[in-house]
Amino acid sequence: MKSLPEEPEKPLRDDCCGGGSCCPCIWDVYYDKLAKWKEAKREFDELNNSESPNTGAQE
């Protein structure tokens, strides 16, 4: 089974220069990694939910 990668660490306020001229900005990199992680987490959750046995009682 594939494991979920760790959620990206949010940069500290002091990690950004605030000048607006960095390309890419550390916040752009963070939000890009976060979006990819969220997609991987969604896929991971879907896969694990579909693989779990049905524990519901049948009538």
GUROTOR-163434 format. One record per residue (C-alpha): x, y negated, z negated; residue number from 1. Coordinates in steps of 0.25 Angstrom, whole numbers. Layout:
# residues N
<atom><c1>X</c1><c2>Y</c2><c3>Z</c3><pamar>NUM</pamar></atom>
...
END
This chain:
# residues 59
<atom><c1>0</c1><c2>0</c2><c3>0</c3><pamar>1</pamar></atom>
<atom><c1>5</c1><c2>-14</c2><c3>4</c3><pamar>2</pamar></atom>
<atom><c1>7</c1><c2>-23</c2><c3>-8</c3><pamar>3</pamar></atom>
<atom><c1>2</c1><c2>-38</c2><c3>-8</c3><pamar>4</pamar></atom>
<atom><c1>14</c1><c2>-48</c2><c3>-8</c3><pamar>5</pamar></atom>
<atom><c1>15</c1><c2>-58</c2><c3>-19</c3><pamar>6</pamar></atom>
<atom><c1>8</c1><c2>-71</c2><c3>-18</c3><pamar>7</pamar></atom>
<atom><c1>17</c1><c2>-82</c2><c3>-13</c3><pamar>8</pamar></atom>
<atom><c1>22</c1><c2>-91</c2><c3>-25</c3><pamar>9</pamar></atom>
<atom><c1>16</c1><c2>-105</c2><c3>-24</c3><pamar>10</pamar></atom>
<atom><c1>27</c1><c2>-116</c2><c3>-23</c3><pamar>11</pamar></atom>
<atom><c1>30</c1><c2>-125</c2><c3>-35</c3><pamar>12</pamar></atom>
<atom><c1>27</c1><c2>-140</c2><c3>-33</c3><pamar>13</pamar></atom>
<atom><c1>42</c1><c2>-143</c2><c3>-33</c3><pamar>14</pamar></atom>
<atom><c1>44</c1><c2>-133</c2><c3>-22</c3><pamar>15</pamar></atom>
<atom><c1>38</c1><c2>-143</c2><c3>-12</c3><pamar>16</pamar></atom>
<atom><c1>45</c1><c2>-156</c2><c3>-8</c3><pamar>17</pamar></atom>
<atom><c1>32</c1><c2>-163</c2><c3>-6</c3><pamar>18</pamar></atom>
<atom><c1>38</c1><c2>-170</c2><c3>6</c3><pamar>19</pamar></atom>
<atom><c1>29</c1><c2>-163</c2><c3>17</c3><pamar>20</pamar></atom>
<atom><c1>41</c1><c2>-161</c2><c3>27</c3><pamar>21</pamar></atom>
<atom><c1>44</c1><c2>-147</c2><c3>24</c3><pamar>22</pamar></atom>
<atom><c1>40</c1><c2>-137</c2><c3>35</c3><pamar>23</pamar></atom>
<atom><c1>35</c1><c2>-128</c2><c3>30</c3><pamar>24</pamar></atom>
<atom><c1>32</c1><c2>-134</c2><c3>16</c3><pamar>25</pamar></atom>
<atom><c1>33</c1><c2>-124</c2><c3>5</c3><pamar>26</pamar></atom>
<atom><c1>18</c1><c2>-125</c2><c3>3</c3><pamar>27</pamar></atom>
<atom><c1>16</c1><c2>-121</c2><c3>17</c3><pamar>28</pamar></atom>
<atom><c1>24</c1><c2>-109</c2><c3>15</c3><pamar>29</pamar></atom>
<atom><c1>17</c1><c2>-105</c2><c3>2</c3><pamar>30</pamar></atom>
<atom><c1>3</c1><c2>-107</c2><c3>8</c3><pamar>31</pamar></atom>
<atom><c1>7</c1><c2>-99</c2><c3>20</c3><pamar>32</pamar></atom>
<atom><c1>12</c1><c2>-87</c2><c3>12</c3><pamar>33</pamar></atom>
<atom><c1>0</c1><c2>-88</c2><c3>3</c3><pamar>34</pamar></atom>
<atom><c1>-10</c1><c2>-87</c2><c3>15</c3><pamar>35</pamar></atom>
<atom><c1>-2</c1><c2>-75</c2><c3>19</c3><pamar>36</pamar></atom>
<atom><c1>-2</c1><c2>-69</c2><c3>5</c3><pamar>37</pamar></atom>
<atom><c1>-17</c1><c2>-71</c2><c3>4</c3><pamar>38</pamar></atom>
<atom><c1>-19</c1><c2>-64</c2><c3>17</c3><pamar>39</pamar></atom>
<atom><c1>-11</c1><c2>-53</c2><c3>13</c3><pamar>40</pamar></atom>
<atom><c1>-18</c1><c2>-52</c2><c3>0</c3><pamar>41</pamar></atom>
<atom><c1>-31</c1><c2>-52</c2><c3>7</c3><pamar>42</pamar></atom>
<atom><c1>-27</c1><c2>-40</c2><c3>16</c3><pamar>43</pamar></atom>
<atom><c1>-21</c1><c2>-33</c2><c3>4</c3><pamar>44</pamar></atom>
<atom><c1>-34</c1><c2>-34</c2><c3>-4</c3><pamar>45</pamar></atom>
<atom><c1>-42</c1><c2>-30</c2><c3>7</c3><pamar>46</pamar></atom>
<atom><c1>-33</c1><c2>-18</c2><c3>10</c3><pamar>47</pamar></atom>
<atom><c1>-33</c1><c2>-14</c2><c3>-5</c3><pamar>48</pamar></atom>
<atom><c1>-48</c1><c2>-16</c2><c3>-6</c3><pamar>49</pamar></atom>
<atom><c1>-51</c1><c2>-7</c2><c3>6</c3><pamar>50</pamar></atom>
<atom><c1>-41</c1><c2>4</c2><c3>0</c3><pamar>51</pamar></atom>
<atom><c1>-47</c1><c2>5</c2><c3>-14</c3><pamar>52</pamar></atom>
<atom><c1>-57</c1><c2>16</c2><c3>-16</c3><pamar>53</pamar></atom>
<atom><c1>-71</c1><c2>14</c2><c3>-17</c3><pamar>54</pamar></atom>
<atom><c1>-75</c1><c2>15</c2><c3>-31</c3><pamar>55</pamar></atom>
<atom><c1>-89</c1><c2>11</c2><c3>-30</c3><pamar>56</pamar></atom>
<atom><c1>-99</c1><c2>21</c2><c3>-35</c3><pamar>57</pamar></atom>
<atom><c1>-108</c1><c2>27</c2><c3>-24</c3><pamar>58</pamar></atom>
<atom><c1>-123</c1><c2>29</c2><c3>-27</c3><pamar>59</pamar></atom>
END
